[in-house]
Amino acid sequence: MLSLIKQITPNCLKEGNPMVGTKNNRRAQATERQLKDAMLALLAEMPLQKISVAALCREADINRGTFYTHYQDTQALFNAIELDLVDQVGALVNRPRTDMAAWLTPILTLVRENAAATEIIIRNLTASPLLLAVLNPLREESLARYRKWYHETDPALLEYYFTFYLNGAVQVITSWLKSGARESPAAIAKVIVRAALRDEPFG
């Protein structure tokens, strides 16, 4: 995986991997797909903390032994769902960023194509590796602008500026998905990039 994704993805995402010998087995992959679909269905109704292995097995129509063959617990399954999307985003992250809106547009297209999973992930995680993979490349460009605009050199204060922007960008994406993603990915990319990299601050 790309080094950027490695840096921002918590170690917990590496837990709960399928047992050796099952990973490339088609039946095992089909079972994992069933479990992921069941998890997404349950997450639409309740928070992750309330989902039990028993409920997952009922939803996926498999037994508990099969579940534990593939995942350590429900958190590991949830992590695997997010990691699937992070891997897909990772293929897009290292493209040239001379035009930030053009760089972000295909990533947001992928987010829209996986809207159900993405919205659930955002709702259930405070600091989503998926969102960080999408937005973290804007960080250095944004911090450089903030130094210039606000004549600020304190790294901690500069980070607060970026945190404010990052939270706003997350809300733009979540609102876009919740409203049915009616606007194009290009339009949303333009909103996010303009908010971060406009030529000068308001006022």
N, C-alpha and C positions, 0 to 999 in steps of 0.2 A: 504494500500500500504506500501511497505517497507519503513523504516525510512529514508534510504539513498535517495530514490526517493522523499520523502516528503521534505527533506532538499534542494534538488536542483531544484525542480519543482516550477516555479513562481506561485504566487497566481492567476495570470490571467488564468491559465489552469483550474481553478475551476469554472470560469464564464461560463454562457451560457448553464447550464445543462438543459436537457429536463424538461418540466413541470411535476409536481407531477401527477401521475395517468397515464402517457404515457410511462414511462421509460421501463416498462416490457411488454408493448403491442407489439405484433408482427408486427402490421401494422406500429406503430411508429418506431420500429427498422428498418423496411424496408425503411421507408422514410428517416431516418437518414443515412442509407447506400447509398441511392440515392444521397443525398446531399453531402456526403463525396466523392463519386465517381465523382460527377459533379465538386466539388472543385479541385480534383486532375487533372481532365481533363483540367480545365481552367488554373491551375497553370503551366501546361506544356506549355502554350502559353503566359502567362503574369504574372507579379509580383502580389503578394497578394494585394497590395495597389490599384491596378487598377480593382480588381474584385468587382462588385456590386452585391447586393442582387438580382436585376432584372436579371442580367446575369446568376447567379446561378440558379434561378428559371426556366429560359428558358432551361438551360442545363439539369436540373433534371426533367423538365416537371411537376413542381408543382407550386402552387400559393404562393404569398408572405405571406399570412396569415398562411399557413402551415409552411413556413420557420420560422416565428417568434414564432410559437408554440414550436419549438425545440431549436432555437438558437437566441441569442440576436443580433448578427451581424456576418459578415464574419470572423472576427478575432476569435470569439468564436468557429465557426465551424472548422477553421484551428487548433485551440488549441485542439479540441476534436480529430482530426485526429492524432495529435502527441501523445496525452495522451493514445490513443489506443495502440500505439507502446511502449510507456514507460511502460504501464502495463504489456505487454508481456515480455519486457526486465527485469522488476522487478522480475519476477519469476525466473530469472537466476542469478541475481546479487549476492545474498547471499550464493552462493555455495562456498565451500572451495577453497582458492586461493593458494594452495601449488605449483601448476604449472600454472603460469599466462597464458601461451599460450593455455593450455588445457581449462582453465576457459573462455578465450575470444572466443575460436572457436565457441561454440554453439550460442553465442550472435551474432557473425558476420554471422553465418548461417541464423539466424532470419532476420538480416539486408538485406542479399541477397535475401531472400524469399519475402521481402517487398521492393525490390529495388526501384521501381517507387516512392512510397510514401516517402521512406527514402531520396532519392536524392533531391526531391522537398523540404522536410523539411530542409535539410542541406542548400540548396541554399537560402531559405527564412528567415533563422534565424541566427543571429550573434552568439548567445550562446544557442545552442539547448539542451533542457533538455534530449532529447533522447541520444545525443552524450555524455553528461555529465554522464548519467546513465551508459553508456558503459565504459567510460574512467576514471571517477573519482576514482574508486577503485584502480587505479594504482598510484594515487597521493602520498600517504604516502610512498609507497615503493620507488618511484622516488625521493622524497625529501630527504629521508635518504641517498640514493646513492649520490645525489648532495652534501650533507653536507660533505660526506667522500671524494669524488673526488676532490672537489674544495676548501676544507677547508673553507667553507662559513657558517656563522651563521646568517646573516641578513635575516629574514623571507621574506622581500620584494624581495630581490634579488633571493632567492630560488624560490619564486613564479614565477619570470620572467623565470627562467630555465624551470619550469614546463609548463608555458604558451607557451613557444617556442616549447616544445615537443608536447603539446596538439594540437596546431595548425598544426603541422606536421602530427600527427596521423589523424586528421580530413581530411587533404588533401589526405593522403593515402587511406582512406575509400572512399572519393568522387571520386578520380581518378579510383579506383577499380570498383566502380559502373558504372561510365561513360564509362569505357572500356568494359562493359558487364560482369564484375565479372568473368573473365575467370579463374583466379587462385582460388584455394580452400580457404575457410575460414581459414583453419589451416595454410596455407602459409602466409596469410595476418596477422593473429594473431601473427605469429612468427616475422614478420617484425616489427610490432608495439611494441611488448614486448622487442625484442632485442634492439631497439632504445632507449627504456626507461631504461632498466635494464641490459645493458651490463656490463661486469665485471669491466671495467675501461674506462676512457675517452680517446678519440683519442689524440694523441700527448703526 
